[in-house]
Amino acid sequence: MRGRMQGDLPPGKPELSSYSLGSPIVGYGVARVVDSRHSDFKKGDLVWGRTIGWEEYSLITAPEYLFKINHTDDIPLSHYTGILGMPGMTAYFGFFDIGSPKEGDRVYVSSASGAVGQLVGQFAKLIGCYVVGSAGSKEKVELLKTKFGFDDAFNYKEEHDLDAALKRLMYEVCIRDNLK
């Protein structure tokens, strides 16, 4: 989304054009079908997908990017744009499938106060890892330590040497998430 707002887009991806001033933002979202001529979707269906405009009504011309939601009342619809959506899938598969952590591992999470970073930190704590996160303000660092259960955290804007900060807090680094 940031790239589309700034015009910093990968070449050869026409579906990722810059946003147009005055046009609805297009991104991931949840919607209820109000009318459909597509055999896979009927009136009243709940759908999730990346082509839903952030507007009151959208005409979806590329339904291959939509997925039906078998919604139950015990799950808020907002979860489909968070833990059950792109941030949750990115955190889960990046951490478990790529990171392959084990209990007792030391995990560093950059951008730890963001949607993906918060979830990576929670997954790491659930399996018994020691978790250190970094964020860009004192307030976010405090949230990581007091609300989100990170073992330690630091403000990367106040550190002159990231490697030294990690050695000081972790002794070794097993996983780095979200680093550019």
Contacts in CASP RR format, 6 or more apart in sequence:
PFRMAT RR
TARGET T0000
AUTHOR 0000-0000-0000
METHOD contacts of the structure
MODEL  1
MRGRMQGDLPPGKPELSSYSLGSPIVGYGVARVVDSRHSDFKKGDLVWGR
TIGWEEYSLITAPEYLFKINHTDDIPLSHYTGILGMPGMTAYFGFFDIGS
PKEGDRVYVSSASGAVGQLVGQFAKLIGCYVVGSAGSKEKVELLKTKFGF
DDAFNYKEEHDLDAALKRLMYEVCIRDNLK
1 25 0 8 1.000
1 27 0 8 1.000
2 8 0 8 1.000
3 9 0 8 1.000
4 16 0 8 1.000
4 17 0 8 1.000
4 18 0 8 1.000
4 19 0 8 1.000
5 18 0 8 1.000
5 19 0 8 1.000
7 18 0 8 1.000
9 16 0 8 1.000
9 17 0 8 1.000
9 18 0 8 1.000
10 16 0 8 1.000
19 25 0 8 1.000
19 26 0 8 1.000
24 53 0 8 1.000
24 54 0 8 1.000
24 55 0 8 1.000
24 58 0 8 1.000
25 53 0 8 1.000
25 54 0 8 1.000
26 50 0 8 1.000
26 51 0 8 1.000
26 52 0 8 1.000
26 53 0 8 1.000
26 54 0 8 1.000
27 49 0 8 1.000
27 50 0 8 1.000
27 51 0 8 1.000
27 52 0 8 1.000
27 53 0 8 1.000
27 54 0 8 1.000
28 48 0 8 1.000
28 49 0 8 1.000
28 50 0 8 1.000
28 52 0 8 1.000
28 81 0 8 1.000
28 85 0 8 1.000
28 86 0 8 1.000
29 48 0 8 1.000
29 49 0 8 1.000
29 50 0 8 1.000
29 52 0 8 1.000
29 53 0 8 1.000
29 54 0 8 1.000
29 80 0 8 1.000
29 81 0 8 1.000
30 46 0 8 1.000
30 47 0 8 1.000
30 48 0 8 1.000
30 52 0 8 1.000
30 69 0 8 1.000
30 77 0 8 1.000
30 78 0 8 1.000
30 80 0 8 1.000
30 81 0 8 1.000
31 46 0 8 1.000
31 47 0 8 1.000
31 48 0 8 1.000
31 52 0 8 1.000
31 58 0 8 1.000
32 44 0 8 1.000
32 45 0 8 1.000
32 46 0 8 1.000
32 47 0 8 1.000
33 41 0 8 1.000
33 42 0 8 1.000
33 43 0 8 1.000
33 44 0 8 1.000
33 45 0 8 1.000
33 46 0 8 1.000
33 47 0 8 1.000
34 43 0 8 1.000
34 44 0 8 1.000
34 57 0 8 1.000
35 43 0 8 1.000
36 42 0 8 1.000
36 43 0 8 1.000
36 45 0 8 1.000
38 63 0 8 1.000
40 63 0 8 1.000
40 68 0 8 1.000
41 47 0 8 1.000
41 63 0 8 1.000
41 66 0 8 1.000
41 68 0 8 1.000
45 68 0 8 1.000
46 68 0 8 1.000
46 69 0 8 1.000
46 71 0 8 1.000
46 77 0 8 1.000
47 66 0 8 1.000
47 67 0 8 1.000
47 68 0 8 1.000
47 69 0 8 1.000
48 66 0 8 1.000
48 67 0 8 1.000
48 69 0 8 1.000
48 80 0 8 1.000
48 81 0 8 1.000
48 85 0 8 1.000
49 65 0 8 1.000
49 66 0 8 1.000
49 67 0 8 1.000
50 65 0 8 1.000
51 58 0 8 1.000
51 60 0 8 1.000
51 62 0 8 1.000
51 65 0 8 1.000
51 66 0 8 1.000
52 58 0 8 1.000
52 60 0 8 1.000
52 66 0 8 1.000
60 66 0 8 1.000
69 77 0 8 1.000
69 80 0 8 1.000
71 77 0 8 1.000
75 84 0 8 1.000
79 85 0 8 1.000
82 88 0 8 1.000
82 115 0 8 1.000
83 119 0 8 1.000
87 115 0 8 1.000
87 116 0 8 1.000
87 119 0 8 1.000
88 115 0 8 1.000
88 116 0 8 1.000
88 119 0 8 1.000
90 116 0 8 1.000
91 115 0 8 1.000
91 116 0 8 1.000
91 117 0 8 1.000
91 119 0 8 1.000
91 120 0 8 1.000
91 123 0 8 1.000
92 119 0 8 1.000
92 123 0 8 1.000
94 120 0 8 1.000
94 177 0 8 1.000
95 101 0 8 1.000
95 120 0 8 1.000
95 123 0 8 1.000
95 124 0 8 1.000
95 175 0 8 1.000
95 177 0 8 1.000
96 123 0 8 1.000
99 175 0 8 1.000
101 107 0 8 1.000
101 124 0 8 1.000
101 127 0 8 1.000
101 129 0 8 1.000
101 174 0 8 1.000
101 175 0 8 1.000
102 127 0 8 1.000
103 127 0 8 1.000
103 128 0 8 1.000
103 129 0 8 1.000
104 128 0 8 1.000
104 129 0 8 1.000
104 130 0 8 1.000
105 124 0 8 1.000
105 129 0 8 1.000
105 130 0 8 1.000
105 174 0 8 1.000
105 175 0 8 1.000
106 129 0 8 1.000
106 130 0 8 1.000
106 131 0 8 1.000
106 132 0 8 1.000
106 170 0 8 1.000
106 171 0 8 1.000
106 172 0 8 1.000
106 173 0 8 1.000
106 174 0 8 1.000
107 120 0 8 1.000
107 121 0 8 1.000
107 124 0 8 1.000
107 129 0 8 1.000
107 130 0 8 1.000
107 131 0 8 1.000
107 132 0 8 1.000
107 174 0 8 1.000
107 175 0 8 1.000
107 177 0 8 1.000
108 131 0 8 1.000
108 132 0 8 1.000
108 133 0 8 1.000
108 134 0 8 1.000
108 166 0 8 1.000
108 170 0 8 1.000
108 173 0 8 1.000
108 174 0 8 1.000
108 175 0 8 1.000
108 176 0 8 1.000
108 177 0 8 1.000
109 117 0 8 1.000
109 120 0 8 1.000
109 121 0 8 1.000
109 124 0 8 1.000
109 131 0 8 1.000
109 132 0 8 1.000
109 133 0 8 1.000
109 134 0 8 1.000
109 150 0 8 1.000
109 175 0 8 1.000
109 177 0 8 1.000
109 178 0 8 1.000
110 117 0 8 1.000
110 133 0 8 1.000
110 134 0 8 1.000
110 156 0 8 1.000
110 176 0 8 1.000
110 177 0 8 1.000
110 178 0 8 1.000
110 179 0 8 1.000
111 117 0 8 1.000
111 134 0 8 1.000
111 135 0 8 1.000
111 177 0 8 1.000
111 178 0 8 1.000
112 118 0 8 1.000
112 120 0 8 1.000
112 121 0 8 1.000
112 133 0 8 1.000
112 134 0 8 1.000
112 135 0 8 1.000
112 140 0 8 1.000
112 144 0 8 1.000
112 148 0 8 1.000
112 150 0 8 1.000
112 153 0 8 1.000
113 135 0 8 1.000
113 136 0 8 1.000
113 140 0 8 1.000
113 143 0 8 1.000
113 144 0 8 1.000
116 177 0 8 1.000
116 178 0 8 1.000
117 177 0 8 1.000
117 178 0 8 1.000
118 148 0 8 1.000
120 177 0 8 1.000
120 178 0 8 1.000
121 131 0 8 1.000
121 133 0 8 1.000
121 148 0 8 1.000
121 150 0 8 1.000
122 148 0 8 1.000
124 131 0 8 1.000
124 175 0 8 1.000
125 131 0 8 1.000
125 149 0 8 1.000
125 150 0 8 1.000
130 151 0 8 1.000
130 170 0 8 1.000
131 149 0 8 1.000
131 150 0 8 1.000
131 151 0 8 1.000
131 152 0 8 1.000
132 150 0 8 1.000
132 151 0 8 1.000
132 152 0 8 1.000
132 153 0 8 1.000
132 154 0 8 1.000
132 166 0 8 1.000
132 169 0 8 1.000
132 170 0 8 1.000
133 144 0 8 1.000
133 150 0 8 1.000
133 152 0 8 1.000
133 153 0 8 1.000
133 154 0 8 1.000
134 141 0 8 1.000
134 153 0 8 1.000
134 154 0 8 1.000
134 155 0 8 1.000
134 156 0 8 1.000
134 159 0 8 1.000
134 165 0 8 1.000
135 141 0 8 1.000
135 143 0 8 1.000
135 144 0 8 1.000
135 153 0 8 1.000
135 155 0 8 1.000
135 156 0 8 1.000
136 155 0 8 1.000
136 156 0 8 1.000
136 157 0 8 1.000
137 155 0 8 1.000
137 157 0 8 1.000
138 155 0 8 1.000
140 155 0 8 1.000
141 153 0 8 1.000
141 154 0 8 1.000
141 155 0 8 1.000
144 150 0 8 1.000
144 153 0 8 1.000
145 152 0 8 1.000
145 153 0 8 1.000
152 169 0 8 1.000
154 165 0 8 1.000
154 169 0 8 1.000
156 162 0 8 1.000
156 165 0 8 1.000
159 165 0 8 1.000
166 173 0 8 1.000
END
